[in-house]
């Protein structure tokens, strides 16, 4: 999530592991203007602290990492977005398939706090 604009870059994954996370970091790197630094604020989940993730980040110095304190999810802006997404879409939603769910989640009309 770009905290300045509220834009969210998402990617559907099958497993929450370091391979999927490092692939996501590669996508962020490609989709972010070359001259900009990328600041990551992450929890201490295993995919965020794995050897592969640390090596990927070390090899790409435009990434800066800050780990949120343990047991402090309210400090992580994306957790607030997940909460909003759950309240506004997932609890009330009807989805025909995983692809339909993915389309609705990534549609900005349902996932932005500004959408109401």
Backbone atoms as SQL, in Angstrom:
CREATE TABLE atoms (id INTEGER PRIMARY KEY, chain TEXT, resi INTEGER, resn TEXT, atom TEXT, x REAL, y REAL, z REAL);
INSERT INTO atoms VALUES
  (1, 'A', 1, 'UNK', 'N', 0.845, -1.173, 0.000),
  (2, 'A', 1, 'UNK', 'CA', 0.000, 0.000, 0.000),
  (3, 'A', 1, 'UNK', 'C', 0.889, 1.234, 0.000),
  (4, 'A', 2, 'UNK', 'N', 0.579, 2.119, -0.915),
  (5, 'A', 2, 'UNK', 'CA', 1.264, 3.403, -0.932),
  (6, 'A', 2, 'UNK', 'C', 0.523, 4.297, 0.058),
  (7, 'A', 3, 'UNK', 'N', 1.134, 4.594, 1.172),
  (8, 'A', 3, 'UNK', 'CA', 0.435, 5.355, 2.211),
  (9, 'A', 3, 'UNK', 'C', 0.178, 6.794, 1.803),
  (10, 'A', 4, 'UNK', 'N', 0.900, 7.306, 0.824),
  (11, 'A', 4, 'UNK', 'CA', 0.664, 8.677, 0.363),
  (12, 'A', 4, 'UNK', 'C', -0.574, 8.761, -0.520),
  (13, 'A', 5, 'UNK', 'N', -0.825, 7.720, -1.330),
  (14, 'A', 5, 'UNK', 'CA', -1.935, 7.757, -2.279),
  (15, 'A', 5, 'UNK', 'C', -3.078, 6.815, -1.928),
  (16, 'A', 6, 'UNK', 'N', -2.811, 5.810, -1.097),
  (17, 'A', 6, 'UNK', 'CA', -3.812, 4.801, -0.789),
  (18, 'A', 6, 'UNK', 'C', -3.871, 3.686, -1.819),
  (19, 'A', 7, 'UNK', 'N', -3.063, 3.777, -2.877),
  (20, 'A', 7, 'UNK', 'CA', -3.050, 2.736, -3.910),
  (21, 'A', 7, 'UNK', 'C', -2.498, 1.441, -3.324),
  (22, 'A', 8, 'UNK', 'N', -3.108, 0.341, -3.732),
  (23, 'A', 8, 'UNK', 'CA', -2.693, -0.971, -3.250),
  (24, 'A', 8, 'UNK', 'C', -2.264, -1.821, -4.427),
  (25, 'A', 9, 'UNK', 'N', -1.100, -2.418, -4.326),
  (26, 'A', 9, 'UNK', 'CA', -0.643, -3.390, -5.317),
  (27, 'A', 9, 'UNK', 'C', -0.828, -4.750, -4.677),
  (28, 'A', 10, 'UNK', 'N', -1.579, -5.601, -5.338),
  (29, 'A', 10, 'UNK', 'CA', -1.856, -6.908, -4.750),
  (30, 'A', 10, 'UNK', 'C', -1.469, -8.013, -5.719),
  (31, 'A', 11, 'UNK', 'N', -1.325, -9.191, -5.163),
  (32, 'A', 11, 'UNK', 'CA', -1.004, -10.364, -5.971),
  (33, 'A', 11, 'UNK', 'C', -1.598, -11.571, -5.259),
  (34, 'A', 12, 'UNK', 'N', -2.388, -12.349, -5.977),
  (35, 'A', 12, 'UNK', 'CA', -2.963, -13.560, -5.389),
  (36, 'A', 12, 'UNK', 'C', -1.875, -14.629, -5.330),
  (37, 'A', 13, 'UNK', 'N', -1.745, -15.271, -4.187),
  (38, 'A', 13, 'UNK', 'CA', -0.730, -16.311, -4.014),
  (39, 'A', 13, 'UNK', 'C', -1.385, -17.586, -3.515),
  (40, 'A', 14, 'UNK', 'N', -0.763, -18.700, -3.803),
  (41, 'A', 14, 'UNK', 'CA', -1.275, -19.987, -3.328),
  (42, 'A', 14, 'UNK', 'C', -0.779, -20.304, -1.916),
  (43, 'A', 15, 'UNK', 'N', 0.466, -19.889, -1.638),
  (44, 'A', 15, 'UNK', 'CA', 1.061, -20.150, -0.328),
  (45, 'A', 15, 'UNK', 'C', 1.726, -18.874, 0.162),
  (46, 'A', 16, 'UNK', 'N', 1.663, -18.655, 1.460),
  (47, 'A', 16, 'UNK', 'CA', 2.331, -17.501, 2.057),
  (48, 'A', 16, 'UNK', 'C', 3.721, -17.951, 2.516),
  (49, 'A', 17, 'UNK', 'N', 4.636, -18.025, 1.549),
  (50, 'A', 17, 'UNK', 'CA', 5.996, -18.454, 1.869),
  (51, 'A', 17, 'UNK', 'C', 6.994, -17.458, 1.280),
  (52, 'A', 18, 'UNK', 'N', 8.270, -17.681, 1.557),
  (53, 'A', 18, 'UNK', 'CA', 9.275, -16.714, 1.113),
  (54, 'A', 18, 'UNK', 'C', 9.395, -16.673, -0.407),
  (55, 'A', 19, 'UNK', 'N', 9.133, -17.780, -1.106),
  (56, 'A', 19, 'UNK', 'CA', 9.191, -17.763, -2.571),
  (57, 'A', 19, 'UNK', 'C', 8.129, -16.810, -3.130),
  (58, 'A', 20, 'UNK', 'N', 6.918, -16.891, -2.609),
  (59, 'A', 20, 'UNK', 'CA', 5.850, -15.990, -3.055),
  (60, 'A', 20, 'UNK', 'C', 6.168, -14.548, -2.672),
  (61, 'A', 21, 'UNK', 'N', 6.731, -14.345, -1.489),
  (62, 'A', 21, 'UNK', 'CA', 7.026, -12.985, -1.045),
  (63, 'A', 21, 'UNK', 'C', 8.148, -12.361, -1.862),
  (64, 'A', 22, 'UNK', 'N', 9.198, -13.118, -2.159),
  (65, 'A', 22, 'UNK', 'CA', 10.287, -12.556, -2.957),
  (66, 'A', 22, 'UNK', 'C', 9.807, -12.280, -4.387),
  (67, 'A', 23, 'UNK', 'N', 8.880, -13.081, -4.894),
  (68, 'A', 23, 'UNK', 'CA', 8.279, -12.801, -6.203),
  (69, 'A', 23, 'UNK', 'C', 7.492, -11.489, -6.143),
  (70, 'A', 24, 'UNK', 'N', 6.778, -11.278, -5.043),
  (71, 'A', 24, 'UNK', 'CA', 6.036, -10.034, -4.853),
  (72, 'A', 24, 'UNK', 'C', 6.986, -8.834, -4.791),
  (73, 'A', 25, 'UNK', 'N', 8.116, -8.996, -4.097),
  (74, 'A', 25, 'UNK', 'CA', 9.114, -7.917, -4.048),
  (75, 'A', 25, 'UNK', 'C', 9.644, -7.590, -5.441),
  (76, 'A', 26, 'UNK', 'N', 9.840, -8.603, -6.262),
  (77, 'A', 26, 'UNK', 'CA', 10.289, -8.379, -7.637),
  (78, 'A', 26, 'UNK', 'C', 9.249, -7.584, -8.419),
  (79, 'A', 27, 'UNK', 'N', 7.974, -7.920, -8.230),
  (80, 'A', 27, 'UNK', 'CA', 6.908, -7.189, -8.902),
  (81, 'A', 27, 'UNK', 'C', 6.883, -5.731, -8.434),
  (82, 'A', 28, 'UNK', 'N', 7.027, -5.510, -7.117),
  (83, 'A', 28, 'UNK', 'CA', 7.070, -4.133, -6.604),
  (84, 'A', 28, 'UNK', 'C', 8.223, -3.360, -7.228),
  (85, 'A', 29, 'UNK', 'N', 9.365, -4.008, -7.319),
  (86, 'A', 29, 'UNK', 'CA', 10.551, -3.384, -7.899),
  (87, 'A', 29, 'UNK', 'C', 10.276, -2.964, -9.344),
  (88, 'A', 30, 'UNK', 'N', 9.637, -3.830, -10.115),
  (89, 'A', 30, 'UNK', 'CA', 9.350, -3.550, -11.516),
  (90, 'A', 30, 'UNK', 'C', 8.286, -2.467, -11.678),
  (91, 'A', 31, 'UNK', 'N', 7.315, -2.418, -10.768),
  (92, 'A', 31, 'UNK', 'CA', 6.191, -1.491, -10.918),
  (93, 'A', 31, 'UNK', 'C', 6.416, -0.133, -10.253),
  (94, 'A', 32, 'UNK', 'N', 7.572, 0.046, -9.624),
  (95, 'A', 32, 'UNK', 'CA', 7.886, 1.306, -8.965),
  (96, 'A', 32, 'UNK', 'C', 8.943, 2.034, -9.782),
  (97, 'A', 33, 'UNK', 'N', 8.727, 3.335, -9.980),
  (98, 'A', 33, 'UNK', 'CA', 9.665, 4.130, -10.773),
  (99, 'A', 33, 'UNK', 'C', 11.101, 3.904, -10.295),
  (100, 'A', 34, 'UNK', 'N', 12.042, 3.749, -11.212),
  (101, 'A', 34, 'UNK', 'CA', 13.416, 3.398, -10.864),
  (102, 'A', 34, 'UNK', 'C', 14.105, 4.313, -9.862),
  (103, 'A', 35, 'UNK', 'N', 13.810, 5.593, -9.863),
  (104, 'A', 35, 'UNK', 'CA', 14.502, 6.522, -8.972),
  (105, 'A', 35, 'UNK', 'C', 13.955, 6.565, -7.555),
  (106, 'A', 36, 'UNK', 'N', 12.883, 5.857, -7.299),
  (107, 'A', 36, 'UNK', 'CA', 12.259, 5.904, -5.972),
  (108, 'A', 36, 'UNK', 'C', 12.752, 4.791, -5.069),
  (109, 'A', 37, 'UNK', 'N', 12.870, 5.110, -3.788),
  (110, 'A', 37, 'UNK', 'CA', 13.172, 4.084, -2.781),
  (111, 'A', 37, 'UNK', 'C', 11.858, 3.401, -2.408),
  (112, 'A', 38, 'UNK', 'N', 11.947, 2.172, -1.993),
  (113, 'A', 38, 'UNK', 'CA', 10.766, 1.418, -1.569),
  (114, 'A', 38, 'UNK', 'C', 10.926, 1.125, -0.084),
  (115, 'A', 39, 'UNK', 'N', 10.024, 1.676, 0.713),
  (116, 'A', 39, 'UNK', 'CA', 10.056, 1.475, 2.163),
  (117, 'A', 39, 'UNK', 'C', 9.027, 0.415, 2.525),
  (118, 'A', 40, 'UNK', 'N', 9.487, -0.669, 3.105),
  (119, 'A', 40, 'UNK', 'CA', 8.614, -1.765, 3.505),
  (120, 'A', 40, 'UNK', 'C', 8.433, -1.743, 5.014),
  (121, 'A', 41, 'UNK', 'N', 7.195, -1.764, 5.458),
  (122, 'A', 41, 'UNK', 'CA', 6.895, -1.917, 6.879),
  (123, 'A', 41, 'UNK', 'C', 6.203, -3.263, 7.000),
  (124, 'A', 42, 'UNK', 'N', 6.877, -4.188, 7.667),
  (125, 'A', 42, 'UNK', 'CA', 6.405, -5.570, 7.677),
  (126, 'A', 42, 'UNK', 'C', 6.315, -6.098, 9.095),
  (127, 'A', 43, 'UNK', 'N', 5.454, -7.109, 9.245),
  (128, 'A', 43, 'UNK', 'CA', 5.440, -7.828, 10.505),
  (129, 'A', 43, 'UNK', 'C', 6.607, -8.819, 10.492),
  (130, 'A', 44, 'UNK', 'N', 6.705, -9.626, 11.508),
  (131, 'A', 44, 'UNK', 'CA', 7.829, -10.560, 11.623),
  (132, 'A', 44, 'UNK', 'C', 7.478, -11.966, 11.163),
  (133, 'A', 45, 'UNK', 'N', 6.537, -12.049, 10.224),
  (134, 'A', 45, 'UNK', 'CA', 6.162, -13.355, 9.683),
  (135, 'A', 45, 'UNK', 'C', 7.338, -14.053, 9.036),
  (136, 'A', 46, 'UNK', 'N', 7.291, -15.362, 8.996),
  (137, 'A', 46, 'UNK', 'CA', 8.428, -16.139, 8.496),
  (138, 'A', 46, 'UNK', 'C', 8.771, -15.811, 7.046),
  (139, 'A', 47, 'UNK', 'N', 7.778, -15.496, 6.212),
  (140, 'A', 47, 'UNK', 'CA', 8.094, -15.157, 4.822),
  (141, 'A', 47, 'UNK', 'C', 8.810, -13.810, 4.718),
  (142, 'A', 48, 'UNK', 'N', 8.638, -12.957, 5.720),
  (143, 'A', 48, 'UNK', 'CA', 9.286, -11.640, 5.714),
  (144, 'A', 48, 'UNK', 'C', 10.690, -11.669, 6.306),
  (145, 'A', 49, 'UNK', 'N', 11.009, -12.701, 7.050),
  (146, 'A', 49, 'UNK', 'CA', 12.302, -12.755, 7.737),
  (147, 'A', 49, 'UNK', 'C', 13.180, -13.922, 7.267),
  (148, 'A', 50, 'UNK', 'N', 12.732, -14.638, 6.251),
  (149, 'A', 50, 'UNK', 'CA', 13.475, -15.820, 5.799),
  (150, 'A', 50, 'UNK', 'C', 14.829, -15.430, 5.199),
  (151, 'A', 51, 'UNK', 'N', 15.680, -16.406, 5.084),
  (152, 'A', 51, 'UNK', 'CA', 17.004, -16.203, 4.492),
  (153, 'A', 51, 'UNK', 'C', 16.871, -15.707, 3.052),
  (154, 'A', 52, 'UNK', 'N', 15.944, -16.292, 2.288),
  (155, 'A', 52, 'UNK', 'CA', 15.744, -15.891, 0.885),
  (156, 'A', 52, 'UNK', 'C', 15.269, -14.444, 0.797),
  (157, 'A', 53, 'UNK', 'N', 14.361, -14.046, 1.680),
  (158, 'A', 53, 'UNK', 'CA', 13.860, -12.669, 1.675),
  (159, 'A', 53, 'UNK', 'C', 14.968, -11.695, 2.043),
  (160, 'A', 54, 'UNK', 'N', 15.733, -12.020, 3.092),
  (161, 'A', 54, 'UNK', 'CA', 16.824, -11.139, 3.500),
  (162, 'A', 54, 'UNK', 'C', 17.848, -10.984, 2.373),
  (163, 'A', 55, 'UNK', 'N', 18.133, -12.082, 1.658),
  (164, 'A', 55, 'UNK', 'CA', 19.091, -12.031, 0.541),
  (165, 'A', 55, 'UNK', 'C', 18.538, -11.178, -0.598),
  (166, 'A', 56, 'UNK', 'N', 17.256, -11.308, -0.911),
  (167, 'A', 56, 'UNK', 'CA', 16.626, -10.518, -1.986),
  (168, 'A', 56, 'UNK', 'C', 16.693, -9.029, -1.658),
  (169, 'A', 57, 'UNK', 'N', 16.379, -8.683, -0.422),
  (170, 'A', 57, 'UNK', 'CA', 16.388, -7.280, -0.013),
  (171, 'A', 57, 'UNK', 'C', 17.821, -6.734, 0.009),
  (172, 'A', 58, 'UNK', 'N', 18.762, -7.522, 0.498),
  (173, 'A', 58, 'UNK', 'CA', 20.162, -7.083, 0.539),
  (174, 'A', 58, 'UNK', 'C', 20.714, -6.840, -0.863),
  (175, 'A', 59, 'UNK', 'N', 20.243, -7.599, -1.843),
  (176, 'A', 59, 'UNK', 'CA', 20.715, -7.461, -3.216),
  (177, 'A', 59, 'UNK', 'C', 20.078, -6.277, -3.938),
  (178, 'A', 60, 'UNK', 'N', 19.088, -5.663, -3.329),
  (179, 'A', 60, 'UNK', 'CA', 18.379, -4.538, -3.953),
  (180, 'A', 60, 'UNK', 'C', 18.316, -3.387, -2.954),
  (181, 'A', 61, 'UNK', 'N', 19.343, -2.559, -2.937),
  (182, 'A', 61, 'UNK', 'CA', 19.459, -1.517, -1.912),
  (183, 'A', 61, 'UNK', 'C', 18.384, -0.428, -1.959),
  (184, 'A', 62, 'UNK', 'N', 17.531, -0.396, -2.979),
  (185, 'A', 62, 'UNK', 'CA', 16.454, 0.602, -2.976),
  (186, 'A', 62, 'UNK', 'C', 15.369, 0.259, -1.963),
  (187, 'A', 63, 'UNK', 'N', 15.387, -0.975, -1.448),
  (188, 'A', 63, 'UNK', 'CA', 14.433, -1.392, -0.421),
  (189, 'A', 63, 'UNK', 'C', 14.956, -1.030, 0.968),
  (190, 'A', 64, 'UNK', 'N', 14.101, -0.431, 1.768),
  (191, 'A', 64, 'UNK', 'CA', 14.387, -0.172, 3.178),
  (192, 'A', 64, 'UNK', 'C', 13.322, -0.900, 3.980),
  (193, 'A', 65, 'UNK', 'N', 13.744, -1.648, 4.970),
  (194, 'A', 65, 'UNK', 'CA', 12.795, -2.460, 5.753),
  (195, 'A', 65, 'UNK', 'C', 12.712, -1.968, 7.181),
  (196, 'A', 66, 'UNK', 'N', 11.491, -1.868, 7.658),
  (197, 'A', 66, 'UNK', 'CA', 11.218, -1.622, 9.070),
  (198, 'A', 66, 'UNK', 'C', 10.254, -2.701, 9.514),
  (199, 'A', 67, 'UNK', 'N', 10.606, -3.387, 10.578),
  (200, 'A', 67, 'UNK', 'CA', 9.708, -4.410, 11.115),
  (201, 'A', 67, 'UNK', 'C', 8.884, -3.799, 12.240),
  (202, 'A', 68, 'UNK', 'N', 7.578, -3.993, 12.145),
  (203, 'A', 68, 'UNK', 'CA', 6.680, -3.524, 13.203),
  (204, 'A', 68, 'UNK', 'C', 6.939, -4.354, 14.459),
  (205, 'A', 69, 'UNK', 'N', 6.731, -3.775, 15.620),
  (206, 'A', 69, 'UNK', 'CA', 6.918, -4.553, 16.851),
  (207, 'A', 69, 'UNK', 'C', 5.941, -5.731, 16.904),
  (208, 'A', 70, 'UNK', 'N', 6.367, -6.810, 17.520),
  (209, 'A', 70, 'UNK', 'CA', 5.476, -7.962, 17.696),
  (210, 'A', 70, 'UNK', 'C', 4.258, -7.536, 18.506),
  (211, 'A', 71, 'UNK', 'N', 3.123, -8.123, 18.180),
  (212, 'A', 71, 'UNK', 'CA', 1.856, -7.870, 18.887),
  (213, 'A', 71, 'UNK', 'C', 1.420, -6.409, 18.783),
  (214, 'A', 72, 'UNK', 'N', 1.713, -5.760, 17.649),
  (215, 'A', 72, 'UNK', 'CA', 1.319, -4.359, 17.459),
  (216, 'A', 72, 'UNK', 'C', 0.717, -4.177, 16.066),
  (217, 'A', 73, 'UNK', 'N', -0.238, -5.036, 15.713),
  (218, 'A', 73, 'UNK', 'CA', -0.809, -5.010, 14.366),
  (219, 'A', 73, 'UNK', 'C', -1.463, -3.674, 14.033),
  (220, 'A', 74, 'UNK', 'N', -1.928, -2.939, 15.035),
  (221, 'A', 74, 'UNK', 'CA', -2.574, -1.648, 14.777),
  (222, 'A', 74, 'UNK', 'C', -1.606, -0.622, 14.191),
  (223, 'A', 75, 'UNK', 'N', -0.299, -0.874, 14.305),
  (224, 'A', 75, 'UNK', 'CA', 0.685, 0.029, 13.727),
  (225, 'A', 75, 'UNK', 'C', 0.925, -0.243, 12.243),
  (226, 'A', 76, 'UNK', 'N', 0.445, -1.366, 11.759),
  (227, 'A', 76, 'UNK', 'CA', 0.660, -1.770, 10.383),
  (228, 'A', 76, 'UNK', 'C', -0.542, -1.320, 9.546),
  (229, 'A', 77, 'UNK', 'N', -0.342, -0.343, 8.671),
  (230, 'A', 77, 'UNK', 'CA', -1.436, 0.238, 7.887),
  (231, 'A', 77, 'UNK', 'C', -2.157, -0.813, 7.056),
  (232, 'A', 78, 'UNK', 'N', -1.440, -1.788, 6.535),
  (233, 'A', 78, 'UNK', 'CA', -2.096, -2.793, 5.697),
  (234, 'A', 78, 'UNK', 'C', -3.075, -3.631, 6.509),
  (235, 'A', 79, 'UNK', 'N', -2.817, -3.814, 7.799),
  (236, 'A', 79, 'UNK', 'CA', -3.769, -4.534, 8.646),
  (237, 'A', 79, 'UNK', 'C', -5.084, -3.765, 8.746),
  (238, 'A', 80, 'UNK', 'N', -5.015, -2.440, 8.762),
  (239, 'A', 80, 'UNK', 'CA', -6.237, -1.627, 8.768),
  (240, 'A', 80, 'UNK', 'C', -6.977, -1.794, 7.448),
  (241, 'A', 81, 'UNK', 'N', -6.231, -1.870, 6.343),
  (242, 'A', 81, 'UNK', 'CA', -6.843, -2.081, 5.033),
  (243, 'A', 81, 'UNK', 'C', -7.529, -3.442, 4.983),
  (244, 'A', 82, 'UNK', 'N', -6.849, -4.483, 5.521),
  (245, 'A', 82, 'UNK', 'CA', -7.454, -5.817, 5.555),
  (246, 'A', 82, 'UNK', 'C', -8.756, -5.798, 6.358),
  (247, 'A', 83, 'UNK', 'N', -8.769, -5.077, 7.467),
  (248, 'A', 83, 'UNK', 'CA', -9.968, -4.968, 8.295),
  (249, 'A', 83, 'UNK', 'C', -11.097, -4.301, 7.517),
  (250, 'A', 84, 'UNK', 'N', -10.785, -3.225, 6.828),
  (251, 'A', 84, 'UNK', 'CA', -11.786, -2.521, 6.021),
  (252, 'A', 84, 'UNK', 'C', -12.295, -3.431, 4.908),
  (253, 'A', 85, 'UNK', 'N', -11.389, -4.118, 4.237),
  (254, 'A', 85, 'UNK', 'CA', -11.753, -5.042, 3.164),
  (255, 'A', 85, 'UNK', 'C', -12.694, -6.120, 3.688),
  (256, 'A', 86, 'UNK', 'N', -12.400, -6.664, 4.841),
  (257, 'A', 86, 'UNK', 'CA', -13.245, -7.703, 5.436),
  (258, 'A', 86, 'UNK', 'C', -14.637, -7.171, 5.729),
  (259, 'A', 87, 'UNK', 'N', -14.712, -5.996, 6.351),
  (260, 'A', 87, 'UNK', 'CA', -16.015, -5.422, 6.720),
  (261, 'A', 87, 'UNK', 'C', -16.839, -5.020, 5.510),
  (262, 'A', 88, 'UNK', 'N', -16.212, -4.420, 4.513),
  (263, 'A', 88, 'UNK', 'CA', -16.944, -3.846, 3.384),
  (264, 'A', 88, 'UNK', 'C', -17.174, -4.799, 2.217),
  (265, 'A', 89, 'UNK', 'N', -16.353, -5.828, 2.085),
  (266, 'A', 89, 'UNK', 'CA', -16.494, -6.709, 0.931),
  (267, 'A', 89, 'UNK', 'C', -16.668, -8.169, 1.308),
  (268, 'A', 90, 'UNK', 'N', -15.758, -8.702, 2.088),
  (269, 'A', 90, 'UNK', 'CA', -15.737, -10.148, 2.288),
  (270, 'A', 90, 'UNK', 'C', -16.933, -10.669, 3.073),
  (271, 'A', 91, 'UNK', 'N', -17.346, -9.972, 4.121),
  (272, 'A', 91, 'UNK', 'CA', -18.488, -10.437, 4.918),
  (273, 'A', 91, 'UNK', 'C', -19.806, -10.318, 4.164),
  (274, 'A', 92, 'UNK', 'N', -19.896, -9.364, 3.274),
  (275, 'A', 92, 'UNK', 'CA', -21.144, -9.115, 2.541),
  (276, 'A', 92, 'UNK', 'C', -21.110, -9.646, 1.123),
  (277, 'A', 93, 'UNK', 'N', -19.969, -10.109, 0.675),
  (278, 'A', 93, 'UNK', 'CA', -19.783, -10.436, -0.730),
  (279, 'A', 93, 'UNK', 'C', -20.341, -11.772, -1.152),
  (280, 'A', 94, 'UNK', 'N', -20.524, -11.869, -2.431),
  (281, 'A', 94, 'UNK', 'CA', -20.911, -13.109, -3.086),
  (282, 'A', 94, 'UNK', 'C', -19.948, -13.280, -4.251),
  (283, 'A', 95, 'UNK', 'N', -19.279, -14.417, -4.306),
  (284, 'A', 95, 'UNK', 'CA', -18.231, -14.622, -5.288),
  (285, 'A', 95, 'UNK', 'C', -18.485, -15.915, -6.045),
  (286, 'A', 96, 'UNK', 'N', -18.440, -15.836, -7.365),
  (287, 'A', 96, 'UNK', 'CA', -18.695, -17.000, -8.210),
  (288, 'A', 96, 'UNK', 'C', -17.474, -17.905, -8.337),
  (289, 'A', 97, 'UNK', 'N', -16.282, -17.330, -8.137),
  (290, 'A', 97, 'UNK', 'CA', -15.040, -18.088, -8.301),
  (291, 'A', 97, 'UNK', 'C', -13.912, -17.320, -7.628),
  (292, 'A', 98, 'UNK', 'N', -12.735, -17.936, -7.573),
  (293, 'A', 98, 'UNK', 'CA', -11.567, -17.228, -7.044),
  (294, 'A', 98, 'UNK', 'C', -11.225, -16.030, -7.921),
  (295, 'A', 99, 'UNK', 'N', -11.429, -16.187, -9.238),
  (296, 'A', 99, 'UNK', 'CA', -11.157, -15.083, -10.156),
  (297, 'A', 99, 'UNK', 'C', -12.108, -13.915, -9.885),
  (298, 'A', 100, 'UNK', 'N', -13.389, -14.220, -9.603),
  (299, 'A', 100, 'UNK', 'CA', -14.366, -13.176, -9.276),
  (300, 'A', 100, 'UNK', 'C', -13.980, -12.475, -7.974),
  (301, 'A', 101, 'UNK', 'N', -13.589, -13.248, -6.974),
  (302, 'A', 101, 'UNK', 'CA', -13.121, -12.664, -5.708),
  (303, 'A', 101, 'UNK', 'C', -11.926, -11.752, -5.965),
  (304, 'A', 102, 'UNK', 'N', -10.970, -12.229, -6.756),
  (305, 'A', 102, 'UNK', 'CA', -9.783, -11.439, -7.070),
  (306, 'A', 102, 'UNK', 'C', -10.168, -10.134, -7.766),
  (307, 'A', 103, 'UNK', 'N', -11.090, -10.202, -8.738),
  (308, 'A', 103, 'UNK', 'CA', -11.533, -8.985, -9.440),
  (309, 'A', 103, 'UNK', 'C', -12.167, -7.994, -8.470),
  (310, 'A', 104, 'UNK', 'N', -13.005, -8.489, -7.560),
  (311, 'A', 104, 'UNK', 'CA', -13.683, -7.592, -6.636),
  (312, 'A', 104, 'UNK', 'C', -12.719, -6.988, -5.609),
  (313, 'A', 105, 'UNK', 'N', -11.750, -7.775, -5.157),
  (314, 'A', 105, 'UNK', 'CA', -10.775, -7.258, -4.193),
  (315, 'A', 105, 'UNK', 'C', -9.906, -6.188, -4.839),
  (316, 'A', 106, 'UNK', 'N', -9.488, -6.418, -6.084),
  (317, 'A', 106, 'UNK', 'CA', -8.583, -5.472, -6.719),
  (318, 'A', 106, 'UNK', 'C', -9.305, -4.268, -7.330),
  (319, 'A', 107, 'UNK', 'N', -10.631, -4.330, -7.415),
  (320, 'A', 107, 'UNK', 'CA', -11.394, -3.169, -7.890),
  (321, 'A', 107, 'UNK', 'C', -11.330, -2.094, -6.813),
  (322, 'A', 108, 'UNK', 'N', -10.832, -0.930, -7.143),
  (323, 'A', 108, 'UNK', 'CA', -10.613, 0.122, -6.149),
  (324, 'A', 108, 'UNK', 'C', -11.912, 0.608, -5.512),
  (325, 'A', 109, 'UNK', 'N', -13.047, 0.379, -6.146),
  (326, 'A', 109, 'UNK', 'CA', -14.319, 0.870, -5.608),
  (327, 'A', 109, 'UNK', 'C', -14.687, 0.222, -4.276),
  (328, 'A', 110, 'UNK', 'N', -14.194, -0.967, -4.019),
  (329, 'A', 110, 'UNK', 'CA', -14.627, -1.655, -2.809),
  (330, 'A', 110, 'UNK', 'C', -13.579, -1.658, -1.711),
  (331, 'A', 111, 'UNK', 'N', -12.377, -1.272, -2.008),
  (332, 'A', 111, 'UNK', 'CA', -11.292, -1.500, -1.065),
  (333, 'A', 111, 'UNK', 'C', -10.669, -0.232, -0.523),
  (334, 'A', 112, 'UNK', 'N', -11.188, 0.890, -0.848),
  (335, 'A', 112, 'UNK', 'CA', -10.610, 2.139, -0.381),
  (336, 'A', 112, 'UNK', 'C', -11.484, 2.726, 0.729),
  (337, 'A', 113, 'UNK', 'N', -10.893, 3.088, 1.853),
  (338, 'A', 113, 'UNK', 'CA', -11.686, 3.707, 2.903),
  (339, 'A', 113, 'UNK', 'C', -12.465, 4.933, 2.409),
  (340, 'A', 114, 'UNK', 'N', -11.963, 5.584, 1.360),
  (341, 'A', 114, 'UNK', 'CA', -12.660, 6.749, 0.807),
  (342, 'A', 114, 'UNK', 'C', -13.953, 6.346, 0.114),
  (343, 'A', 115, 'UNK', 'N', -14.070, 5.056, -0.259),
  (344, 'A', 115, 'UNK', 'CA', -15.275, 4.583, -0.952),
  (345, 'A', 115, 'UNK', 'C', -16.463, 4.484, -0.011),
  (346, 'A', 116, 'UNK', 'N', -16.210, 4.522, 1.291),
  (347, 'A', 116, 'UNK', 'CA', -17.292, 4.483, 2.264),
  (348, 'A', 116, 'UNK', 'C', -17.675, 3.128, 2.547);
